Structure formats: C-alpha cells, structure tokens
Amino acid sequence: MAADLAEIKGMIEAALPGAEVEVIDKTGTGDHLRATVVAAQFAGLSRIAQHRLVKAAVKERFDDGTIHALSLKTGEPG
Amino acid sequence: MADAELKEKIEELIAANPVLLFMKGTPEMPRCGFSMRVVQVLDSLDVEYGAIDVLPALQPLREVTAEISDWQTFPQLYVKGELLGGADIVEEMFDSGELAEVLGVEQPESAPAAAAPPAQSPPLQIE
C-alpha cells in the first residue's frame, strides 16, 4: 500500500503548525519517502530531537506498515 | 517492554564506548546501505569506534533503543553516551564539518562524495 504523500505532509504540518514541509517519493514505490521540514519549533533542538518530532508525527503510518523509510532533512527558517 | 538485562548491557556498552555504532552487519561487511554510509563516514574521519551488529537480535534491540533513546531504526551512532543520529544526520553533520568537531578529529580535505572513485562498489541506493 503506497503512502499518500499529501496525507504524510498534512500529518507533519499538523504536528508542527506553520512548518514548511515537502514530501517526495524516493523510489516510486510509495513506501520510501524523503521529507524536508523547516520549522520554527526546531529552534534550540539537536537534529535527533528534530527528527524525533517529525517521526512521531507520522508514527501511525510506520506502525501500520504504509511507510518503510522516511529520510529527513530538517532545519530552522531563515 | 524491553528485556531488562539486555537494556542494562546496552547501556553499559554505550557508556563504555565514546563512539559506538549500532549497525546492520559489520564495518567489514555492512548488510545495509545506510549502515555502510555511516561506516564510510567514520572511516574517512579515521576515528576509532565500536560497532555492534544488530541483525542477530534486531527486534529486542529495537525495543531497547526505543526505551533508551526513543529511536528504533538502525544504524544509530552514539557519541559520548548520546544518540547523535542515523545515516541522514551523520552524513549531514559530516558534510558541514560538525561531525569532525563533535568527534574531536580533523575534517578530511575532501568529502567522500567528492573524493576519488570508491575502490569497492558504491552503496546501493535508488534515487
């Protein structure tokens, strides 16, 4: 079952209001995604903490097997 | 709920090894492209590190690292007792020079991506 990229993007945006989120399908198979997330909420957090926030937002889709891999690039705006 | 004995053992290993990599396979024979990428970064920095092959006990180790660091995927690189990140973070920090700084080593002159062609086959990666 392929992930709905818009849904994944929406889940991240809901967890991090105001974030700029881009989600792409790396392999064309719909289960290995790459997301770029720029959020003010990341200020002062280590990268691992930033990634945890994003992964927690989409945990449900990992748990149900929709997504197998989500590679992340996170940053603060500006 | 993670196995308490295994968790204790892993916590001891993390405390005892300033640079510790949990990976699929071994540094000599990585069994996953992401693990291989982290090994290549560490090798290019010429840093001493411990490596643990998670494959023989993948599920129990997932449960343990979920409790210790709230992270369940491998590879995982621990530096001075803290989870630094997986392949994405390690590569990003290597490229920016932050990893060399955190590890207290010199950044090599050229990043591996721009370095001489790899002697072995490159990591499998489908883009």
N, CA and C atoms of all chains as a GROMACS GRO file, in nm:
protein
  615
    1MET      N    1   0.085  -0.119   0.000
    1MET     CA    2   0.000   0.000   0.000
    1MET      C    3   0.089   0.124   0.000
    2ALA      N    4   0.068   0.206  -0.098
    2ALA     CA    5   0.152   0.326  -0.108
    2ALA      C    6   0.103   0.436  -0.015
    3ALA      N    7   0.199   0.512   0.033
    3ALA     CA    8   0.163   0.623   0.121
    3ALA      C    9   0.100   0.735   0.040
    4ASP      N   10   0.011   0.806   0.102
    4ASP     CA   11  -0.049   0.924   0.042
    4ASP      C   12   0.040   1.042   0.084
    5LEU      N   13   0.118   1.091  -0.011
    5LEU     CA   14   0.216   1.195   0.021
    5LEU      C   15   0.150   1.317   0.084
    6ALA      N   16   0.032   1.352   0.034
    6ALA     CA   17  -0.037   1.469   0.089
    6ALA      C   18  -0.078   1.443   0.233
    7GLU      N   19  -0.116   1.318   0.262
    7GLU     CA   20  -0.155   1.286   0.399
    7GLU      C   21  -0.034   1.297   0.493
    8ILE      N   22   0.078   1.244   0.448
    8ILE     CA   23   0.201   1.248   0.530
    8ILE      C   24   0.240   1.394   0.555
    9LYS      N   25   0.236   1.472   0.449
    9LYS     CA   26   0.268   1.614   0.461
    9LYS      C   27   0.173   1.679   0.562
   10GLY      N   28   0.045   1.648   0.553
   10GLY     CA   29  -0.055   1.704   0.643
   10GLY      C   30  -0.031   1.664   0.788
   11MET      N   31   0.012   1.539   0.810
   11MET     CA   32   0.038   1.492   0.946
   11MET      C   33   0.154   1.570   1.008
   12ILE      N   34   0.256   1.597   0.926
   12ILE     CA   35   0.373   1.671   0.977
   12ILE      C   36   0.332   1.816   1.006
   13GLU      N   37   0.255   1.873   0.914
   13GLU     CA   38   0.212   2.012   0.932
   13GLU      C   39   0.122   2.027   1.054
   14ALA      N   40   0.041   1.924   1.080
   14ALA     CA   41  -0.049   1.931   1.196
   14ALA      C   42   0.031   1.928   1.326
   15ALA      N   43   0.141   1.850   1.325
   15ALA     CA   44   0.223   1.839   1.446
   15ALA      C   45   0.310   1.962   1.466
   16LEU      N   46   0.345   2.027   1.355
   16LEU     CA   47   0.435   2.143   1.360
   16LEU      C   48   0.370   2.259   1.286
   17PRO      N   49   0.271   2.321   1.347
   17PRO     CA   50   0.197   2.427   1.276
   17PRO      C   51   0.291   2.536   1.223
   18GLY      N   52   0.269   2.573   1.099
   18GLY     CA   53   0.350   2.679   1.039
   18GLY      C   54   0.474   2.628   0.969
   19ALA      N   55   0.500   2.498   0.979
   19ALA     CA   56   0.622   2.441   0.918
   19ALA      C   57   0.608   2.437   0.767
   20GLU      N   58   0.724   2.448   0.701
   20GLU     CA   59   0.728   2.426   0.557
   20GLU      C   60   0.766   2.282   0.535
   21VAL      N   61   0.681   2.208   0.467
   21VAL     CA   62   0.703   2.064   0.454
   21VAL      C   63   0.699   2.023   0.308
   22GLU      N   64   0.798   1.943   0.268
   22GLU     CA   65   0.795   1.887   0.134
   22GLU      C   66   0.817   1.737   0.148
   23VAL      N   67   0.733   1.660   0.085
   23VAL     CA   68   0.748   1.514   0.093
   23VAL      C   69   0.759   1.459  -0.048
   24ILE      N   70   0.864   1.381  -0.072
   24ILE     CA   71   0.876   1.319  -0.204
   24ILE      C   72   0.891   1.168  -0.191
   25ASP      N   73   0.852   1.101  -0.297
   25ASP     CA   74   0.861   0.955  -0.302
   25ASP      C   75   0.993   0.922  -0.371
   26LYS      N   76   1.086   0.866  -0.293
   26LYS     CA   77   1.222   0.849  -0.345
   26LYS      C   78   1.233   0.742  -0.453
   27THR      N   79   1.153   0.638  -0.438
   27THR     CA   80   1.175   0.521  -0.523
   27THR      C   81   1.062   0.497  -0.622
   28GLY      N   82   0.953   0.573  -0.608
   28GLY     CA   83   0.838   0.549  -0.693
   28GLY      C   84   0.753   0.434  -0.645
   29THR      N   85   0.790   0.378  -0.530
   29THR     CA   86   0.713   0.265  -0.477
   29THR      C   87   0.620   0.312  -0.364
   30GLY      N   88   0.633   0.439  -0.326
   30GLY     CA   89   0.540   0.493  -0.229
   30GLY      C   90   0.567   0.459  -0.085
   31ASP      N   91   0.674   0.383  -0.056
   31ASP     CA   92   0.698   0.349   0.085
   31ASP      C   93   0.834   0.398   0.136
   32HIS      N   94   0.918   0.452   0.045
   32HIS     CA   95   1.045   0.511   0.087
   32HIS      C   96   1.039   0.660   0.056
   33LEU      N   97   1.014   0.737   0.159
   33LEU     CA   98   0.989   0.879   0.137
   33LEU      C   99   1.104   0.965   0.188
   34ARG      N  100   1.108   1.085   0.135
   34ARG     CA  101   1.203   1.183   0.184
   34ARG      C  102   1.127   1.310   0.215
   35ALA      N  103   1.148   1.363   0.333
   35ALA     CA  104   1.079   1.485   0.372
   35ALA      C  105   1.179   1.591   0.411
   36THR      N  106   1.151   1.713   0.367
   36THR     CA  107   1.229   1.830   0.410
   36THR      C  108   1.133   1.915   0.494
   37VAL      N  109   1.174   1.940   0.616
   37VAL     CA  110   1.086   2.012   0.708
   37VAL      C  111   1.162   2.132   0.767
   38VAL      N  112   1.107   2.249   0.746
   38VAL     CA  113   1.165   2.370   0.805
   38VAL      C  114   1.062   2.425   0.904
   39ALA      N  115   1.100   2.428   1.031
   39ALA     CA  116   1.004   2.468   1.132
   39ALA      C  117   1.070   2.553   1.240
   40ALA      N  118   0.999   2.655   1.282
   40ALA     CA  119   1.048   2.742   1.389
   40ALA      C  120   1.057   2.663   1.520
   41GLN      N  121   0.972   2.559   1.532
   41GLN     CA  122   0.971   2.478   1.655
   41GLN      C  123   1.104   2.404   1.677
   42PHE      N  124   1.186   2.397   1.573
   42PHE     CA  125   1.313   2.323   1.584
   42PHE      C  126   1.421   2.404   1.657
   43ALA      N  127   1.395   2.530   1.680
   43ALA     CA  128   1.497   2.618   1.739
   43ALA      C  129   1.550   2.558   1.868
   44GLY      N  130   1.681   2.550   1.878
   44GLY     CA  131   1.744   2.504   2.001
   44GLY      C  132   1.747   2.354   2.018
   45LEU      N  133   1.689   2.280   1.922
   45LEU     CA  134   1.688   2.133   1.936
   45LEU      C  135   1.802   2.070   1.856
   46SER      N  136   1.854   1.958   1.906
   46SER     CA  137   1.953   1.884   1.829
   46SER      C  138   1.882   1.822   1.708
   47ARG      N  139   1.960   1.781   1.610
   47ARG     CA  140   1.899   1.720   1.493
   47ARG      C  141   1.817   1.597   1.529
   48ILE      N  142   1.871   1.518   1.620
   48ILE     CA  143   1.799   1.396   1.654
   48ILE      C  144   1.664   1.431   1.716
   49ALA      N  145   1.660   1.536   1.796
   49ALA     CA  146   1.533   1.578   1.858
   49ALA      C  147   1.437   1.631   1.751
   50GLN      N  148   1.492   1.700   1.652
   50GLN     CA  149   1.408   1.750   1.541
   50GLN      C  150   1.349   1.632   1.463
   51HIS      N  151   1.433   1.533   1.436
   51HIS     CA  152   1.385   1.416   1.362
   51HIS      C  153   1.280   1.339   1.442
   52ARG      N  154   1.301   1.332   1.574
   52ARG     CA  155   1.203   1.261   1.659
   52ARG      C  156   1.065   1.324   1.646
   53LEU      N  157   1.062   1.459   1.644
   53LEU     CA  158   0.933   1.528   1.633
   53LEU      C  159   0.862   1.489   1.503
   54VAL      N  160   0.938   1.486   1.394
   54VAL     CA  161   0.877   1.455   1.265
   54VAL      C  162   0.833   1.308   1.261
   55LYS      N  163   0.922   1.220   1.309
   55LYS     CA  164   0.887   1.077   1.306
   55LYS      C  165   0.765   1.049   1.393
   56ALA      N  166   0.757   1.119   1.507
   56ALA     CA  167   0.641   1.097   1.595
   56ALA      C  168   0.512   1.139   1.525
   57ALA      N  169   0.522   1.241   1.440
   57ALA     CA  170   0.402   1.292   1.372
   57ALA      C  171   0.345   1.189   1.274
   58VAL      N  172   0.433   1.106   1.219
   58VAL     CA  173   0.387   1.010   1.118
   58VAL      C  174   0.396   0.865   1.167
   59LYS      N  175   0.413   0.850   1.298
   59LYS     CA  176   0.433   0.718   1.358
   59LYS      C  177   0.325   0.618   1.315
   60GLU      N  178   0.203   0.667   1.311
   60GLU     CA  179   0.091   0.579   1.276
   60GLU      C  180   0.114   0.510   1.141
   61ARG      N  181   0.173   0.583   1.046
   61ARG     CA  182   0.193   0.526   0.912
   61ARG      C  183   0.314   0.433   0.907
   62PHE      N  184   0.404   0.447   1.004
   62PHE     CA  185   0.512   0.349   1.016
   62PHE      C  186   0.455   0.222   1.079
   63ASP      N  187   0.377   0.243   1.184
   63ASP     CA  188   0.324   0.130   1.259
   63ASP      C  189   0.232   0.042   1.173
   64ASP      N  190   0.157   0.107   1.084
   64ASP     CA  191   0.067   0.024   1.002
   64ASP      C  192   0.134  -0.026   0.874
   65GLY      N  193   0.265   0.004   0.862
   65GLY     CA  194   0.341  -0.053   0.750
   65GLY      C  195   0.330   0.024   0.620
   66THR      N  196   0.260   0.139   0.621
   66THR     CA  197   0.247   0.217   0.498
   66THR      C  198   0.383   0.270   0.452
   67ILE      N  199   0.461   0.316   0.549
   67ILE     CA  200   0.593   0.371   0.517
   67ILE      C  201   0.700   0.279   0.573
   68HIS      N  202   0.801   0.251   0.495
   68HIS     CA  203   0.914   0.172   0.544
   68HIS      C  204   1.032   0.259   0.582
   69ALA      N  205   1.049   0.367   0.509
   69ALA     CA  206   1.163   0.453   0.538
   69ALA      C  207   1.125   0.598   0.510
   70LEU      N  208   1.169   0.684   0.597
   70LEU     CA  209   1.147   0.827   0.578
   70LEU      C  210   1.281   0.894   0.606
   71SER      N  211   1.345   0.941   0.501
   71SER     CA  212   1.470   1.010   0.529
   71SER      C  213   1.436   1.158   0.544
   72LEU      N  214   1.509   1.223   0.633
   72LEU     CA  215   1.468   1.356   0.675
   72LEU      C  216   1.580   1.457   0.661
   73LYS      N  217   1.538   1.576   0.626
   73LYS     CA  218   1.628   1.690   0.635
   73LYS      C  219   1.548   1.797   0.708
   74THR      N  220   1.601   1.840   0.820
   74THR     CA  221   1.527   1.937   0.900
   74THR      C  222   1.609   2.064   0.917
   75GLY      N  223   1.540   2.172   0.939
   75GLY     CA  224   1.610   2.297   0.961
   75GLY      C  225   1.519   2.402   1.018
   76GLU      N  226   1.582   2.512   1.058
   76GLU     CA  227   1.505   2.625   1.109
   76GLU      C  228   1.489   2.727   0.999
   77PRO      N  229   1.381   2.803   1.003
   77PRO     CA  230   1.362   2.902   0.897
   77PRO      C  231   1.465   3.015   0.905
   78GLY      N  232   1.490   3.077   0.793
   78GLY     CA  233   1.572   3.197   0.790
   78GLY      C  234   1.717   3.174   0.764
   79MET      N  235   0.782  -0.383   2.605
   79MET     CA  236   0.873  -0.368   2.719
   79MET      C  237   1.004  -0.439   2.684
   80ALA      N  238   1.113  -0.367   2.692
   80ALA     CA  239   1.243  -0.424   2.654
   80ALA      C  240   1.295  -0.519   2.762
   81ASP      N  241   1.374  -0.612   2.720
   81ASP     CA  242   1.442  -0.706   2.809
   81ASP      C  243   1.536  -0.627   2.901
   82ALA      N  244   1.513  -0.637   3.032
   82ALA     CA  245   1.588  -0.552   3.127
   82ALA      C  246   1.737  -0.583   3.126
   83GLU      N  247   1.769  -0.710   3.113
   83GLU     CA  248   1.911  -0.750   3.116
   83GLU      C  249   1.984  -0.698   2.992
   84LEU      N  250   1.918  -0.712   2.877
   84LEU     CA  251   1.978  -0.664   2.753
   84LEU      C  252   1.993  -0.512   2.757
   85LYS      N  253   1.892  -0.446   2.809
   85LYS     CA  254   1.895  -0.300   2.817
   85LYS      C  255   2.014  -0.254   2.902
   86GLU      N  256   2.032  -0.321   3.014
   86GLU     CA  257   2.143  -0.284   3.102
   86GLU      C  258   2.277  -0.302   3.031
   87LYS      N  259   2.288  -0.413   2.959
   87LYS     CA  260   2.412  -0.442   2.887
   87LYS      C  261   2.439  -0.335   2.780
   88ILE      N  262   2.335  -0.298   2.709
   88ILE     CA  263   2.350  -0.197   2.604
   88ILE      C  264   2.386  -0.062   2.665
   89GLU      N  265   2.324  -0.029   2.776
   89GLU     CA  266   2.357   0.098   2.842
   89GLU      C  267   2.504   0.101   2.886
   90GLU      N  268   2.551  -0.013   2.934
   90GLU     CA  269   2.693  -0.021   2.972
   90GLU      C  270   2.784  -0.001   2.852
   91LEU      N  271   2.747  -0.063   2.739
   91LEU     CA  272   2.828  -0.050   2.618
   91LEU      C  273   2.831   0.094   2.569
   92ILE      N  274   2.716   0.159   2.574
   92ILE     CA  275   2.709   0.299   2.529
   92ILE      C  276   2.796   0.387   2.619
   93ALA      N  277   2.793   0.357   2.748
   93ALA     CA  278   2.873   0.437   2.843
   93ALA      C  279   3.022   0.411   2.826
   94ALA      N  280   3.057   0.287   2.788
   94ALA     CA  281   3.198   0.248   2.783
   94ALA      C  282   3.267   0.285   2.652
   95ASN      N  283   3.187   0.311   2.548
   95ASN     CA  284   3.245   0.340   2.417
   95ASN      C  285   3.211   0.483   2.373
   96PRO      N  286   3.311   0.570   2.369
   96PRO     CA  287   3.283   0.710   2.333
   96PRO      C  288   3.218   0.724   2.196
   97VAL      N  289   3.253   0.635   2.105
   97VAL     CA  290   3.189   0.635   1.973
   97VAL      C  291   3.143   0.492   1.946
   98LEU      N  292   3.013   0.474   1.938
   98LEU     CA  293   2.958   0.340   1.925
   98LEU      C  294   2.851   0.338   1.816
   99LEU      N  295   2.868   0.247   1.722
   99LEU     CA  296   2.774   0.237   1.611
   99LEU      C  297   2.695   0.107   1.619
  100PHE      N  298   2.563   0.119   1.621
  100PHE     CA  299   2.476   0.004   1.606
  100PHE      C  300   2.442  -0.005   1.458
  101MET      N  301   2.475  -0.116   1.396
  101MET     CA  302   2.458  -0.124   1.251
  101MET      C  303   2.409  -0.262   1.209
  102LYS      N  304   2.364  -0.270   1.084
  102LYS     CA  305   2.328  -0.399   1.026
  102LYS      C  306   2.452  -0.453   0.955
  103GLY      N  307   2.504  -0.564   1.006
  103GLY     CA  308   2.628  -0.619   0.953
  103GLY      C  309   2.745  -0.568   1.034
  104THR      N  310   2.863  -0.577   0.975
  104THR     CA  311   2.986  -0.534   1.042
  104THR      C  312   3.054  -0.427   0.956
  105PRO      N  313   3.147  -0.350   1.016
  105PRO     CA  314   3.216  -0.249   0.934
  105PRO      C  315   3.283  -0.312   0.811
  106GLU      N  316   3.333  -0.434   0.826
  106GLU     CA  317   3.397  -0.501   0.713
  106GLU      C  318   3.293  -0.546   0.611
  107MET      N  319   3.175  -0.581   0.659
  107MET     CA  320   3.072  -0.631   0.569
  107MET      C  321   2.933  -0.578   0.609
  108PRO      N  322   2.910  -0.451   0.578
  108PRO     CA  323   2.778  -0.394   0.611
  108PRO      C  324   2.668  -0.466   0.533
  109ARG      N  325   2.554  -0.482   0.596
  109ARG     CA  326   2.444  -0.553   0.531
  109ARG      C  327   2.329  -0.459   0.497
  110CYS      N  328   2.358  -0.332   0.496
  110CYS     CA  329   2.253  -0.234   0.465
  110CYS      C  330   2.323  -0.108   0.416
  111GLY      N  331   2.267  -0.046   0.313
  111GLY     CA  332   2.329   0.072   0.254
  111GLY      C  333   2.346   0.187   0.351
  112PHE      N  334   2.248   0.203   0.440
  112PHE     CA  335   2.256   0.314   0.536
  112PHE      C  336   2.368   0.291   0.637
  113SER      N  337   2.380   0.166   0.683
  113SER     CA  338   2.488   0.134   0.776
  113SER      C  339   2.623   0.154   0.707
  114MET      N  340   2.630   0.115   0.580
  114MET     CA  341   2.756   0.130   0.505
  114MET      C  342   2.795   0.277   0.495
  115ARG      N  343   2.697   0.363   0.476
  115ARG     CA  344   2.727   0.506   0.462
  115ARG      C  345   2.788   0.562   0.590
  116VAL      N  346   2.735   0.517   0.704
  116VAL     CA  347   2.790   0.566   0.830
  116VAL      C  348   2.932   0.513   0.851
  117VAL      N  349   2.954   0.386   0.817
  117VAL     CA  350   3.088   0.328   0.828
  117VAL      C  351   3.185   0.408   0.741
  118GLN      N  352   3.143   0.442   0.620
  118GLN     CA  353   3.232   0.516   0.530
  118GLN      C  354   3.268   0.653   0.587
  119VAL      N  355   3.171   0.717   0.648
  119VAL     CA  356   3.197   0.848   0.708
  119VAL      C  357   3.298   0.833   0.822
  120LEU      N  358   3.273   0.736   0.911
  120LEU     CA  359   3.363   0.718   1.025
  120LEU      C  360   3.502   0.681   0.979
  121ASP      N  361   3.509   0.594   0.878
  121ASP     CA  362   3.640   0.554   0.828
  121ASP      C  363   3.713   0.673   0.766
  122SER      N  364   3.640   0.758   0.696
  122SER     CA  365   3.707   0.870   0.631
  122SER      C  366   3.756   0.972   0.735
  123LEU      N  367   3.694   0.970   0.853
  123LEU     CA  368   3.740   1.059   0.960
  123LEU      C  369   3.850   0.993   1.042
  124ASP      N  370   3.876   0.867   1.011
  124ASP     CA  371   3.983   0.794   1.078
  124ASP      C  372   3.960   0.793   1.230
  125VAL      N  373   3.835   0.770   1.270
  125VAL     CA  374   3.802   0.772   1.411
  125VAL      C  375   3.787   0.627   1.460
  126GLU      N  376   3.826   0.609   1.585
  126GLU     CA  377   3.812   0.476   1.644
  126GLU      C  378   3.669   0.460   1.696
  127TYR      N  379   3.605   0.349   1.664
  127TYR     CA  380   3.468   0.332   1.711
  127TYR      C  381   3.437   0.185   1.736
  128GLY      N  382   3.344   0.164   1.823
  128GLY     CA  383   3.292   0.029   1.845
  128GLY      C  384   3.173   0.008   1.754
  129ALA      N  385   3.153  -0.117   1.711
  129ALA     CA  386   3.039  -0.146   1.624
  129ALA      C  387   2.966  -0.270   1.674
  130ILE      N  388   2.836  -0.261   1.674
  130ILE     CA  389   2.754  -0.375   1.716
  130ILE      C  390   2.662  -0.412   1.601
  131ASP      N  391   2.667  -0.536   1.563
  131ASP     CA  392   2.578  -0.587   1.459
  131ASP      C  393   2.442  -0.617   1.523
  132VAL      N  394   2.340  -0.547   1.478
  132VAL     CA  395   2.208  -0.564   1.542
  132VAL      C  396   2.128  -0.679   1.481
  133LEU      N  397   2.172  -0.728   1.367
  133LEU     CA  398   2.089  -0.827   1.297
  133LEU      C  399   2.057  -0.953   1.378
  134PRO      N  400   2.153  -1.006   1.458
  134PRO     CA  401   2.120  -1.126   1.532
  134PRO      C  402   2.010  -1.106   1.638
  135ALA      N  403   1.985  -0.982   1.677
  135ALA     CA  404   1.883  -0.958   1.780
  135ALA      C  405   1.807  -0.830   1.747
  136LEU      N  406   1.761  -0.822   1.622
  136LEU     CA  407   1.704  -0.696   1.573
  136LEU      C  408   1.587  -0.646   1.656
  137GLN      N  409   1.488  -0.731   1.678
  137GLN     CA  410   1.367  -0.685   1.747
  137GLN      C  411   1.395  -0.648   1.894
  138PRO      N  412   1.466  -0.734   1.969
  138PRO     CA  413   1.497  -0.696   2.107
  138PRO      C  414   1.577  -0.566   2.115
  139LEU      N  415   1.668  -0.544   2.020
  139LEU     CA  416   1.748  -0.422   2.023
  139LEU      C  417   1.666  -0.299   1.985
  140ARG      N  418   1.570  -0.318   1.894
  140ARG     CA  419   1.477  -0.208   1.864
  140ARG      C  420   1.405  -0.165   1.991
  141GLU      N  421   1.358  -0.264   2.067
  141GLU     CA  422   1.284  -0.232   2.189
  141GLU      C  423   1.372  -0.160   2.290
  142VAL      N  424   1.497  -0.205   2.299
  142VAL     CA  425   1.590  -0.144   2.394
  142VAL      C  426   1.621   0.001   2.353
  143THR      N  427   1.654   0.023   2.226
  143THR     CA  428   1.691   0.159   2.186
  143THR      C  429   1.568   0.251   2.186
  144ALA      N  430   1.450   0.193   2.165
  144ALA     CA  431   1.329   0.275   2.176
  144ALA      C  432   1.318   0.331   2.317
  145GLU      N  433   1.353   0.250   2.416
  145GLU     CA  434   1.345   0.296   2.556
  145GLU      C  435   1.460   0.390   2.592
  146ILE      N  436   1.580   0.357   2.544
  146ILE     CA  437   1.696   0.438   2.581
  146ILE      C  438   1.694   0.573   2.511
  147SER      N  439   1.665   0.573   2.380
  147SER     CA  440   1.683   0.695   2.300
  147SER      C  441   1.561   0.734   2.220
  148ASP      N  442   1.450   0.664   2.238
  148ASP     CA  443   1.330   0.693   2.161
  148ASP      C  444   1.360   0.685   2.011
  149TRP      N  445   1.433   0.583   1.970
  149TRP     CA  446   1.472   0.567   1.829
  149TRP      C  447   1.480   0.418   1.800
  150GLN      N  448   1.419   0.375   1.691
  150GLN     CA  449   1.410   0.230   1.668
  150GLN      C  450   1.475   0.181   1.540
  151THR      N  451   1.520   0.275   1.456
  151THR     CA  452   1.578   0.228   1.331
  151THR      C  453   1.730   0.229   1.340
  152PHE      N  454   1.793   0.144   1.261
  152PHE     CA  455   1.939   0.135   1.259
  152PHE      C  456   1.987   0.172   1.121
  153PRO      N  457   2.107   0.229   1.107
  153PRO     CA  458   2.210   0.248   1.209
  153PRO      C  459   2.176   0.357   1.312
  154GLN      N  460   2.246   0.349   1.425
  154GLN     CA  461   2.242   0.454   1.528
  154GLN      C  462   2.385   0.479   1.574
  155LEU      N  463   2.423   0.605   1.571
  155LEU     CA  464   2.558   0.640   1.617
  155LEU      C  465   2.549   0.714   1.750
  156TYR      N  466   2.615   0.658   1.851
  156TYR     CA  467   2.622   0.720   1.983
  156TYR      C  468   2.758   0.783   2.001
  157VAL      N  469   2.758   0.907   2.046
  157VAL     CA  470   2.884   0.976   2.075
  157VAL      C  471   2.877   1.026   2.218
  158LYS      N  472   2.973   0.989   2.295
  158LYS     CA  473   2.979   1.027   2.437
  158LYS      C  474   2.847   1.000   2.509
  159GLY      N  475   2.792   0.882   2.483
  159GLY     CA  476   2.675   0.840   2.558
  159GLY      C  477   2.541   0.888   2.506
  160GLU      N  478   2.544   0.971   2.400
  160GLU     CA  479   2.418   1.025   2.347
  160GLU      C  480   2.398   0.981   2.203
  161LEU      N  481   2.273   0.955   2.169
  161LEU     CA  482   2.243   0.925   2.030
  161LEU      C  483   2.259   1.052   1.946
  162LEU      N  484   2.351   1.043   1.848
  162LEU     CA  485   2.373   1.157   1.759
  162LEU      C  486   2.274   1.151   1.644
  163GLY      N  487   2.257   1.031   1.587
  163GLY     CA  488   2.161   1.018   1.479
  163GLY      C  489   2.181   0.893   1.397
  164GLY      N  490   2.101   0.883   1.291
  164GLY     CA  491   2.114   0.776   1.195
  164GLY      C  492   2.193   0.825   1.074
  165ALA      N  493   2.179   0.756   0.962
  165ALA     CA  494   2.260   0.787   0.845
  165ALA      C  495   2.239   0.931   0.795
  166ASP      N  496   2.114   0.976   0.792
  166ASP     CA  497   2.087   1.112   0.741
  166ASP      C  498   2.163   1.217   0.821
  167ILE      N  499   2.148   1.208   0.954
  167ILE     CA  500   2.209   1.309   1.041
  167ILE      C  501   2.361   1.300   1.036
  168VAL      N  502   2.412   1.178   1.039
  168VAL     CA  503   2.558   1.160   1.038
  168VAL      C  504   2.617   1.219   0.909
  169GLU      N  505   2.553   1.193   0.797
  169GLU     CA  506   2.606   1.246   0.670
  169GLU      C  507   2.596   1.398   0.663
  170GLU      N  508   2.482   1.448   0.710
  170GLU     CA  509   2.463   1.593   0.706
  170GLU      C  510   2.568   1.662   0.795
  171MET      N  511   2.591   1.605   0.912
  171MET     CA  512   2.688   1.666   1.005
  171MET      C  513   2.830   1.648   0.956
  172PHE      N  514   2.853   1.539   0.883
  172PHE     CA  515   2.986   1.520   0.825
  172PHE      C  516   3.011   1.626   0.718
  173ASP      N  517   2.913   1.643   0.630
  173ASP     CA  518   2.928   1.739   0.521
  173ASP      C  519   2.952   1.880   0.574
  174SER      N  520   2.890   1.915   0.684
  174SER     CA  521   2.903   2.050   0.736
  174SER      C  522   3.028   2.067   0.824
  175GLY      N  523   3.095   1.955   0.853
  175GLY     CA  524   3.213   1.964   0.938
  175GLY      C  525   3.181   1.951   1.087
  176GLU      N  526   3.051   1.948   1.120
  176GLU     CA  527   3.012   1.940   1.262
  176GLU      C  528   3.053   1.806   1.324
  177LEU      N  529   3.048   1.700   1.244
  177LEU     CA  530   3.078   1.568   1.299
  177LEU      C  531   3.224   1.560   1.344
  178ALA      N  532   3.313   1.611   1.259
  178ALA     CA  533   3.455   1.612   1.296
  178ALA      C  534   3.474   1.688   1.426
  179GLU      N  535   3.401   1.797   1.439
  179GLU     CA  536   3.410   1.881   1.558
  179GLU      C  537   3.362   1.804   1.682
  180VAL      N  538   3.246   1.740   1.669
  180VAL     CA  539   3.190   1.663   1.780
  180VAL      C  540   3.285   1.549   1.820
  181LEU      N  541   3.347   1.489   1.720
  181LEU     CA  542   3.435   1.375   1.748
  181LEU      C  543   3.577   1.419   1.785
  182GLY      N  544   3.605   1.547   1.768
  182GLY     CA  545   3.736   1.598   1.802
  182GLY      C  546   3.846   1.551   1.707
  183VAL      N  547   3.810   1.539   1.578
  183VAL     CA  548   3.910   1.499   1.478
  183VAL      C  549   3.914   1.604   1.368
  184GLU      N  550   4.014   1.588   1.280
  184GLU     CA  551   4.029   1.680   1.168
  184GLU      C  552   3.934   1.642   1.056
  185GLN      N  553   3.870   1.739   0.996
  185GLN     CA  554   3.789   1.714   0.878
  185GLN      C  555   3.883   1.682   0.762
  186PRO      N  556   3.860   1.568   0.691
  186PRO     CA  557   3.947   1.540   0.576
  186PRO      C  558   3.930   1.648   0.469
  187GLU      N  559   4.033   1.661   0.384
  187GLU     CA  560   4.033   1.770   0.287
  187GLU      C  561   3.915   1.765   0.192
  188SER      N  562   3.881   1.643   0.147
  188SER     CA  563   3.767   1.633   0.056
  188SER      C  564   3.666   1.536   0.113
  189ALA      N  565   3.540   1.571   0.098
  189ALA     CA  566   3.432   1.484   0.145
  189ALA      C  567   3.430   1.357   0.060
  190PRO      N  568   3.383   1.246   0.116
  190PRO     CA  569   3.384   1.120   0.041
  190PRO      C  570   3.305   1.128  -0.088
  191ALA      N  571   3.199   1.207  -0.088
  191ALA     CA  572   3.118   1.218  -0.210
  191ALA      C  573   3.201   1.276  -0.323
  192ALA      N  574   3.294   1.367  -0.288
  192ALA     CA  575   3.373   1.432  -0.391
  192ALA      C  576   3.510   1.367  -0.406
  193ALA      N  577   3.539   1.270  -0.323
  193ALA     CA  578   3.671   1.208  -0.322
  193ALA      C  579   3.688   1.116  -0.443
  194ALA      N  580   3.805   1.055  -0.450
  194ALA     CA  581   3.835   0.962  -0.558
  194ALA      C  582   3.727   0.855  -0.567
  195PRO      N  583   3.708   0.800  -0.686
  195PRO     CA  584   3.605   0.696  -0.701
  195PRO      C  585   3.627   0.584  -0.600
  196PRO      N  586   3.519   0.531  -0.545
  196PRO     CA  587   3.534   0.427  -0.442
  196PRO      C  588   3.603   0.304  -0.498
  197ALA      N  589   3.687   0.245  -0.415
  197ALA     CA  590   3.758   0.125  -0.457
  197ALA      C  591   3.660   0.007  -0.467
  198GLN      N  592   3.562   0.007  -0.377
  198GLN     CA  593   3.464  -0.100  -0.380
  198GLN      C  594   3.339  -0.048  -0.448
  199SER      N  595   3.242  -0.134  -0.464
  199SER     CA  596   3.119  -0.089  -0.527
  199SER      C  597   3.051   0.011  -0.434
  200PRO      N  598   2.989   0.113  -0.491
  200PRO     CA  599   2.924   0.214  -0.408
  200PRO      C  600   2.802   0.154  -0.338
  201PRO      N  601   2.754   0.223  -0.232
  201PRO     CA  602   2.636   0.171  -0.163
  201PRO      C  603   2.517   0.165  -0.257
  202LEU      N  604   2.437   0.065  -0.237
  202LEU     CA  605   2.318   0.053  -0.319
  202LEU      C  606   2.222   0.164  -0.281
  203GLN      N  607   2.182   0.240  -0.378
  203GLN     CA  608   2.093   0.349  -0.349
  203GLN      C  609   2.007   0.375  -0.470
  204ILE      N  610   1.879   0.376  -0.447
  204ILE     CA  611   1.789   0.402  -0.558
  204ILE      C  612   1.731   0.540  -0.538
  205GLU      N  613   1.760   0.625  -0.630
  205GLU     CA  614   1.706   0.762  -0.618
  205GLU      C  615   1.599   0.783  -0.723
   0.00000   0.00000   0.00000
